[in-house]
Amino acid sequence: MFQAASPLRPVGPLWQAASVLIALGVLAPVASLFWLALGADWAHWQHLVRYVLPDATVNTALLLVGVGLLTLVVGTGCAWLVTAHDFPGRRVLHWALLLPLAMPAYIVAFAYLDLLHPIGPVQGALRWMLGYSSPREWRLPDLRSMGGAIFVLGFVLYPYVYMTARAMFMTQPAHLMEAARSLGESRFGAFRRVALPMARPALAVGLSLALLETLNDIGASEFLGINTLTVSVYTTWVTRTDLAGAAQIACSMLIAVVLIMWLERHGRSHQRFGSAQRMRAIQPERLRGASAWLATAATTLPVLIGFVAPAAYLAWETFKRLRWGQGISSGLWASLANTLTLAMGVTVVTVLAGVIVAWATRQGVSTQAPVRWQARVATLGYAIPGTVLAIGLLTPALSLDAGLASLLHLPGLPLMGLGVVLVVACGIRFLVIPVGGVEAGLQRIPATLEQASRLLGESTNGTFWRVHLPLLRPAIATSALLVFVDAMKELPATLLLRPANFDTLATWLYAEAARGTYEEGAIAALAIVLAGLLPVVLLARTASTSEKSNPAI
């Protein structure tokens, strides 16, 4: 008589050991950062507290508050409009509102600095229409300001709030809104008192992602003249060659990270909902007349500002350069090759690590608390800004490099010179993507398949290679695409950890903007945007599938 196999069995010690090493690898930069910061003398702290941290902290706080408010208003408003209302263009706009995700903030800042320049095309056209002939007579407020930074980052990052809010609105039961309307609430009142409080957990998640991206930004803030904590870390390290001071500022940034994560957890706490999925979803209400066209304009404007205008500018600048026969320089081609090589290396390392962590901690496989803790730790890298990771990785990487060079009798720093440290930094930041994707894929695989494999005498590892891995290919492929594109766009870690004479498209664009030249920078930016469209297309297809699966939406 056969004894039924357990639905899922614990993985072997090698898988668990690998998962432990990956988790420790994520913690290592943070531990190194604190060791470096605390090891500096008191004079460093006194100088930072007196001259650097006050201005940088205030600017960072103002930027986070401004971007947070703008992303909440734009993301939540657009999500509610396309979910609860029907108006001209809604079928296109519900996925087009995701397009700014393809535009890194530093690229949008790069584009708008030229578009909104006092002698640029936008202000020139406005002066012509208003009857002015010179920027001295009339000009728009300077984009290089706190307001300009909030404007750029807010219209780039609002899709994080839009995605999570729309997903929550789509699953809210319609009878609650109908009850509010029957009790005399207006359309806006029902949204404010019923739909919005129920969507608070989703808004907290989306807002935290937008704020973490704001904290990680270095290009847009520096282009627009805002001295944030991230910019201070970079200038302290690179310009002043003060690694200890940069580590101390980076430790201050971790406080901001903890506050943002606390905000996200607090926003999702004490929330209890019924099984809304079994209830009738909200049916879009058709708008007519001026209200319909106002809704169309309100949802179109973020797409125009966050994607269409900067993308059209980049395409036009690229077209002009190619039309005039200037072509693409050899340096830009080399940067493209470096970008693809780096992104491929990061993708392989990150997806492999993600599969190991997800498999070692899959639901039901191992209920041991330490293993689950390792999984949580392994995915914390996304919350750590790239500049902080770079500072934390530098000291252990240099020590390991020196030991390796001495052992193998190699010149220089082999790990830094080959870009291994940069690949590790990007892998830590993006590890959450494959871990989440593979875990979701594992949850969709029935336990009966593993039971059948085990009853046929297959080992745990054999079951993984012959059963799970083939079924996980779509999840792994999607995760690999997302990691590849994110690695192409990564700027902070690449600026600080790249090997000598190694430029990517992102660093090439950064250098062009720093010099005030825009010709080849536009080509590099356009290449990054085209790559960034790939995951947005995937998200749009997912949104369309959800739309078709629920005709009421």
C-alpha positions in Angstrom: 0.0 0.0 0.0 1.4 3.4 -1.0 1.7 6.1 1.5 0.6 9.5 0.1 3.4 11.9 -0.3 3.3 15.2 1.5 2.0 18.0 -0.6 5.3 19.8 -0.5 8.6 18.8 1.1 11.5 20.8 2.5 14.2 21.7 0.2 17.7 20.4 0.7 20.4 22.1 2.8 22.2 23.4 -0.3 19.2 25.4 -1.4 18.7 26.8 2.2 22.5 27.6 2.5 22.4 29.5 -0.8 19.3 31.4 0.3 21.1 32.3 3.6 24.2 33.5 1.7 22.0 35.7 -0.6 20.2 37.2 2.4 23.6 37.9 4.1 24.8 39.5 0.8 21.9 41.9 1.0 22.7 42.8 4.6 26.4 43.2 4.0 26.3 46.7 2.4 24.2 48.0 5.2 26.4 46.6 7.9 29.5 47.9 6.1 27.9 51.3 5.7 27.3 51.7 9.5 30.8 50.4 10.3 32.3 53.0 7.9 30.1 55.8 9.2 30.7 55.0 12.9 34.4 54.6 12.3 34.9 58.2 11.2 36.0 60.8 13.6 33.6 63.2 15.3 34.8 66.1 13.1 33.0 64.5 10.2 29.7 64.4 12.0 30.0 68.0 13.2 30.7 69.3 9.7 27.8 67.3 8.3 25.4 68.4 11.0 26.3 72.0 10.6 26.8 72.5 6.9 25.4 69.6 4.8 22.6 67.7 6.5 20.2 70.6 7.3 19.9 71.9 3.7 19.9 68.4 2.2 17.4 67.0 4.7 15.0 69.9 4.2 15.2 69.7 0.4 14.6 65.9 0.6 11.7 66.3 2.9 10.1 69.0 0.7 10.6 66.9 -2.4 9.1 63.8 -0.9 6.1 65.7 0.4 5.5 67.5 -2.9 6.0 64.4 -5.0 3.8 62.3 -2.6 0.9 64.8 -2.8 1.2 65.1 -6.6 1.3 61.4 -7.3 -1.6 60.8 -4.9 -3.8 63.3 -6.5 -2.9 62.4 -10.1 -2.7 58.7 -9.6 -5.8 58.3 -7.5 -7.9 60.7 -9.5 -7.0 59.0 -12.9 -7.6 55.6 -11.4 -11.1 56.5 -10.2 -12.0 58.2 -13.4 -11.1 55.3 -15.7 -12.6 52.7 -13.3 -15.9 54.4 -12.3 -16.7 56.4 -15.4 -17.1 56.0 -19.1 -15.9 58.9 -21.3 -14.3 59.4 -24.8 -10.9 57.8 -25.0 -11.2 55.7 -21.8 -10.4 52.4 -23.4 -7.0 53.8 -24.6 -6.3 56.0 -21.6 -6.7 53.2 -19.0 -3.4 51.6 -20.3 -1.8 54.8 -21.7 -1.6 56.2 -18.2 1.1 53.6 -17.5 3.4 55.0 -20.2 5.4 57.4 -18.0 6.8 54.2 -16.3 9.0 53.9 -19.5 10.5 57.3 -18.8 13.2 57.5 -16.1 13.0 60.7 -14.2 16.4 61.9 -15.2 15.4 61.6 -18.9 12.2 63.6 -18.4 14.2 66.3 -16.6 16.8 66.2 -19.4 14.1 66.7 -22.0 12.2 69.5 -20.2 15.3 71.5 -19.5 15.6 72.0 -23.2 11.9 72.2 -24.0 11.2 74.8 -21.3 14.4 76.7 -21.7 13.8 80.5 -21.8 14.8 80.5 -25.5 13.3 77.0 -26.1 10.4 76.1 -28.3 7.6 76.2 -25.7 8.4 79.6 -24.2 9.2 81.0 -27.6 5.7 79.9 -28.9 4.0 81.3 -25.8 5.8 84.7 -26.1 4.8 84.8 -29.8 1.1 84.2 -28.9 1.2 86.8 -26.1 3.0 89.4 -28.2 6.3 89.4 -26.4 9.6 89.5 -28.2 12.2 88.7 -25.5 12.6 86.5 -22.5 13.3 89.7 -20.6 9.7 90.8 -21.1 8.1 87.5 -20.2 9.2 84.0 -19.2 7.9 81.0 -17.3 9.2 80.2 -13.8 12.6 78.5 -13.8 12.4 74.7 -14.0 15.6 74.5 -12.0 13.7 74.8 -8.7 11.9 72.7 -6.1 8.7 73.2 -7.9 10.2 72.0 -11.2 11.6 68.9 -9.5 8.2 68.1 -8.0 6.6 68.6 -11.3 9.0 66.3 -13.2 9.1 63.5 -10.6 5.4 63.6 -9.8 4.3 63.2 -13.4 6.8 60.4 -13.9 6.0 58.4 -10.8 2.2 58.8 -10.5 1.7 55.4 -12.3 2.8 53.6 -9.1 -0.2 55.0 -7.3 -2.4 54.7 -10.4 -1.7 50.9 -10.8 -2.4 50.0 -7.2 -5.4 52.3 -6.8 -7.0 51.1 -10.0 -6.6 47.4 -9.0 -8.3 48.2 -5.6 -11.1 50.2 -7.2 -11.8 47.4 -9.7 -12.4 44.9 -6.9 -14.6 47.1 -4.7 -18.2 46.0 -4.4 -20.7 48.2 -6.2 -23.4 47.9 -3.6 -21.4 50.1 -1.1 -21.2 53.0 -3.6 -24.9 52.5 -4.5 -25.9 52.6 -0.9 -24.0 55.9 -0.4 -25.6 57.4 -3.4 -29.1 56.3 -2.2 -28.4 58.0 1.1 -28.0 61.3 -0.7 -24.2 61.4 -1.2 -23.0 63.1 -4.4 -20.7 61.2 -6.8 -17.7 62.9 -5.3 -19.0 62.4 -1.7 -19.4 58.6 -2.3 -15.9 58.5 -3.7 -14.4 60.4 -0.7 -16.3 58.6 2.0 -16.5 55.1 0.7 -14.1 54.2 -2.1 -11.1 56.3 -1.0 -10.9 54.9 2.6 -11.2 51.3 1.3 -8.4 51.9 -1.1 -6.0 53.2 1.6 -3.9 50.0 1.6 -3.3 50.2 -2.1 -2.6 53.9 -2.0 0.0 53.3 0.8 1.8 50.7 -1.4 1.8 52.9 -4.5 2.9 56.0 -2.6 5.7 54.2 -0.8 7.1 52.9 -4.2 6.9 56.5 -5.6 8.7 57.9 -2.6 11.4 55.3 -2.7 12.0 56.1 -6.3 12.2 59.8 -5.5 14.7 59.1 -2.7 16.8 57.0 -5.1 16.8 59.7 -7.9 20.0 61.5 -8.5 19.9 62.6 -12.1 16.7 64.7 -12.1 17.4 66.3 -8.8 20.9 67.3 -9.8 19.9 68.5 -13.3 17.2 70.7 -11.6 19.5 72.1 -9.0 18.0 70.4 -5.9 20.6 69.3 -3.3 19.0 66.2 -1.8 20.6 63.6 0.4 21.2 61.4 -2.6 23.0 64.2 -4.5 25.0 65.0 -1.3 26.2 61.5 -1.1 27.4 61.6 -4.7 29.1 65.0 -4.4 30.7 64.2 -1.0 32.2 61.0 -2.4 33.1 61.9 -5.9 33.8 65.7 -5.7 35.2 65.9 -2.2 36.7 62.3 -2.1 35.2 62.0 1.4 34.0 58.4 1.7 33.4 58.5 5.4 31.2 61.7 5.1 29.3 60.0 2.2 28.7 57.0 4.4 27.3 59.2 7.2 24.9 60.9 4.8 23.9 57.5 3.5 23.0 56.4 7.0 20.8 59.5 7.3 19.1 58.3 4.1 18.3 55.0 5.7 16.2 56.8 8.3 14.1 58.2 5.4 13.8 54.7 4.0 12.6 53.3 7.4 10.0 56.1 7.6 8.7 55.4 4.1 8.4 51.7 4.9 6.7 52.5 8.2 4.2 54.7 6.3 3.5 51.9 3.9 2.9 49.4 6.7 0.8 51.9 8.7 -1.3 52.6 5.7 -2.1 48.9 5.3 -2.7 48.2 9.0 -6.0 47.5 10.6 -7.7 46.9 7.2 -10.4 44.2 7.0 -12.5 43.5 4.0 -15.0 41.0 3.0 -14.8 38.8 -0.1 -15.3 41.7 -2.6 -14.3 39.4 -5.5 -17.6 37.5 -5.2 -19.6 40.7 -5.4 -20.7 42.8 -8.4 -17.9 45.2 -9.3 -18.4 48.9 -9.9 -20.1 49.6 -13.2 -18.7 52.6 -15.1 -21.1 55.5 -15.2 -21.3 57.2 -18.6 -20.4 60.9 -18.6 -21.9 63.2 -21.1 -21.3 66.7 -22.4 -18.7 68.9 -20.7 -18.1 66.4 -17.9 -17.1 63.7 -20.4 -14.6 65.9 -22.2 -13.3 67.3 -18.9 -12.6 63.7 -17.8 -10.8 63.0 -21.0 -8.7 66.1 -20.7 -7.9 65.3 -17.0 -6.7 61.8 -17.8 -4.9 62.8 -21.0 -2.8 65.6 -19.4 -0.6 63.3 -17.3 0.2 61.1 -20.3 1.1 64.2 -22.4 3.3 65.6 -19.6 4.9 62.4 -18.4 5.5 60.6 -21.7 4.3 62.2 -25.0 6.1 65.5 -24.7 9.5 64.3 -23.6 9.3 61.2 -25.9 8.4 63.4 -28.9 11.3 65.8 -28.1 13.8 62.9 -27.9 12.5 61.5 -31.2 12.7 64.9 -32.9 16.3 65.6 -31.7 17.4 62.1 -32.8 15.7 62.6 -36.2 17.4 66.0 -36.7 20.9 64.6 -35.9 20.5 61.6 -38.2 19.0 63.7 -40.9 21.9 66.1 -40.9 24.2 63.2 -41.4 26.0 63.5 -38.0 25.3 59.9 -37.2 26.1 58.2 -33.9 29.6 58.4 -32.4 31.7 55.4 -31.6 31.5 56.4 -27.9 27.8 56.1 -27.9 27.9 52.7 -29.7 30.4 51.6 -27.0 28.0 52.8 -24.3 25.2 50.9 -25.9 27.3 47.7 -25.9 28.3 48.3 -22.3 24.7 48.8 -21.3 23.5 45.6 -22.9 26.4 43.6 -21.4 25.8 45.0 -17.9 22.0 44.5 -18.2 22.5 40.9 -19.3 24.9 40.1 -16.5 22.6 41.7 -13.9 19.7 39.7 -15.3 21.4 36.4 -15.2 22.7 36.9 -11.6 19.5 38.4 -10.3 17.1 35.9 -11.8 19.3 33.0 -10.6 19.4 34.3 -7.1 15.6 35.0 -7.2 14.8 31.5 -8.2 17.0 30.1 -5.4 15.3 32.3 -2.7 11.8 31.7 -4.0 12.3 27.9 -4.3 13.9 27.7 -0.8 11.1 29.6 0.8 8.1 28.6 -1.3 4.7 28.3 0.4 4.4 25.0 2.3 7.9 23.9 1.4 9.6 25.2 4.5 7.6 26.7 7.4 10.7 27.5 9.4 10.7 31.1 10.6 14.4 31.7 9.9 14.0 30.7 6.3 11.1 33.0 5.8 13.0 35.8 7.5 15.8 35.2 5.0 13.3 35.7 2.1 12.2 39.0 3.5 15.7 40.2 4.0 16.7 39.2 0.5 14.1 41.4 -1.0 14.9 44.6 1.0 17.4 45.8 -1.6 14.8 47.6 -3.6 14.1 49.9 -0.6 17.8 50.8 -0.4 18.8 53.7 -2.7 21.5 52.9 -5.2 23.9 55.5 -3.7 23.6 53.8 -0.3 24.2 50.4 -1.8 27.3 51.7 -3.6 28.8 53.2 -0.5 28.1 50.1 1.5 29.5 47.7 -1.1 32.7 49.7 -1.7 34.6 48.8 1.5 34.0 45.0 1.5 34.5 44.9 -2.3 37.9 46.7 -2.0 39.0 44.3 0.7 38.0 41.3 -1.3 39.5 42.7 -4.4 42.9 43.3 -2.7 42.9 39.8 -1.3 42.0 38.3 -4.6 44.6 40.3 -6.5 47.2 39.2 -4.0 46.2 35.6 -4.1 46.1 35.3 -7.9 48.9 37.8 -8.5 46.6 40.1 -10.5 47.2 43.8 -11.1 44.7 46.4 -10.0 41.3 45.6 -8.7 39.8 42.7 -10.7 36.3 42.8 -9.3 35.9 46.5 -9.6 37.6 46.6 -13.0 35.4 43.9 -14.5 32.2 45.4 -13.2 31.4 42.5 -10.8 30.7 44.9 -7.9 28.3 46.9 -10.1 26.5 43.7 -11.1 26.1 42.7 -7.5 24.8 46.2 -6.5 22.1 46.1 -9.2 21.3 42.5 -8.4 20.6 43.4 -4.7 18.4 46.3 -5.8 16.3 44.3 -8.3 16.2 40.9 -6.5 12.6 41.6 -5.3 11.4 41.3 -9.0 12.3 37.7 -9.7 11.6 36.6 -6.1 8.1 38.0 -6.3 7.5 36.7 -9.9 8.8 33.2 -9.2 6.8 33.0 -5.9 3.7 34.0 -7.7 4.4 31.3 -10.4 5.0 28.6 -7.7 1.7 29.4 -6.1 -0.1 28.7 -9.4 1.4 25.2 -9.7 -0.9 22.6 -8.2 0.6 20.6 -5.3 -0.7 17.4 -7.0 2.0 17.7 -9.7 4.7 17.4 -7.0 2.9 14.6 -5.3 2.8 12.6 -8.6 6.5 13.3 -9.2 7.4 12.1 -5.7 5.2 9.0 -5.9 7.1 8.1 -9.1 10.4 8.2 -7.2 11.7 11.6 -8.2 13.8 13.5 -5.7 13.1 17.1 -4.6 15.7 18.5 -6.9 14.6 16.3 -9.8 11.0 17.5 -9.3 12.2 21.1 -9.5 14.1 20.6 -12.7 11.5 18.4 -14.4 8.2 19.7 -13.1 8.5 23.2 -11.6 11.2 24.8 -13.8 9.4 24.2 -17.1 6.1 25.6 -15.7 8.0 28.6 -14.3 9.4 29.7 -17.6 6.8 32.4 -18.2 7.3 33.9 -14.8 11.1 33.7 -15.1 11.0 35.3 -18.6 8.8 38.2 -17.4 11.1 38.8 -14.4 14.2 38.7 -16.6 12.7 41.3 -18.9 11.8 43.6 -16.0 15.3 43.2 -14.4 17.0 43.8 -17.8 15.2 47.0 -18.4 15.7 48.3 -14.9 19.4 47.5 -15.2 19.6 49.6 -18.4 18.0 52.5 -16.6 19.9 52.4 -13.4 21.9 55.6 -12.8 23.0 56.1 -9.2 24.8 52.8 -8.6 26.2 52.8 -12.1 27.7 56.3 -11.6 29.5 55.3 -8.4 30.6 51.7 -9.1 31.3 51.5 -12.8 34.8 50.5 -13.9 37.1 53.2 -15.3 36.3 54.3 -18.9 33.0 52.4 -18.7 30.0 54.3 -19.8 26.4 53.1 -20.1 23.6 54.9 -21.9 22.5 56.3 -18.5 25.9 57.6 -17.6 26.5 58.9 -21.1 23.2 60.9 -20.9 24.2 62.2 -17.4 27.6 63.4 -18.8 25.9 65.1 -21.8 23.4 66.9 -19.5 26.2 68.0 -17.2 28.0 69.5 -20.1 24.8 71.2 -21.4 24.9 69.3 -24.7 21.7 67.6 -25.9 22.4 66.1 -29.3 23.8 62.6 -28.5 22.2 62.7 -25.1 18.8 62.6 -26.8 19.8 59.4 -28.7 20.9 57.7 -25.6 17.7 58.7 -23.8 15.5 57.5 -26.6 17.2 54.1 -26.6 16.5 53.8 -22.9 12.9 54.8 -23.3 12.3 52.3 -26.1 13.7 49.6 -23.9 11.5 50.8 -21.0 8.4 50.5 -23.2 8.7 46.7 -23.1 7.5 46.1 -19.5 4.9 48.8 -19.9 3.5 46.8 -22.8 3.3 43.8 -20.5 1.5 45.8 -17.9 -0.9 47.2 -20.5 -1.7 43.7 -21.7 -2.3 42.6 -18.2 -4.7 45.6 -17.7 -6.5 44.8 -20.9 -6.9 41.1 -19.8 -8.4 42.3 -16.5 -10.7 44.6 -18.4 -12.0 41.8 -20.7 -12.4 39.3 -17.8 -14.7 41.8 -16.0 -17.1 43.3 -18.6 -18.5 45.6 -16.0 -15.2 47.4 -15.8 
